[in-house]
Amino acid sequence: MTKTYKIDSATAAIGEMARQLQKKYGDEALAIIAPILREYGLHSGQRLVKKLADRDLAGRVEGWLEPIIKAGLCEVIVREPTHVAIRGTDCPLNLEGTNDALCNTCMRIDQGLVSALAEKEITLKIEKSLARGDGACEVHFSI
């Protein structure tokens, strides 16, 4: 059964725009939009960190993801002072079955956002990805 995607959120719109730019212009387009997406995530995270200032890194990540955690689409699987990992079963960017380059580019949003939540630069590592055909995404954020 093929999943039908709706562009019903800003996140889905970003995923679709990135997909179409890659389709038309190749990976060169991704190199152009990656820093823009990271900056968007950074500014989003700076606004959010003020609301979550009383929490540790994992608590801040959980606060950011609260709506999709409550919906059962995501969970925090590693909670350490300098390392948080999440598993997601649905891609809000609608990138399922696309490619690593597209996923890595769009995930720059999360890298920027979690860097702001950590109040220092983090490293993002995508262990599993719905974009590459894995059954879930597994993303690690480390200070």
Secondary structure by P-SEA (a helix, b strand, c coil): cbbbbbcccaaaaaaaaaaaaaaaccaaaaaaaaaaaaaaaaaaaaaaaaaaccccaaaaaaaaaaaaaaacccccccccccbbbbbbcccccccccccaaaaaaaaaaaaaaaaaaaccbbbbbbcccccccccbbbbbbcc
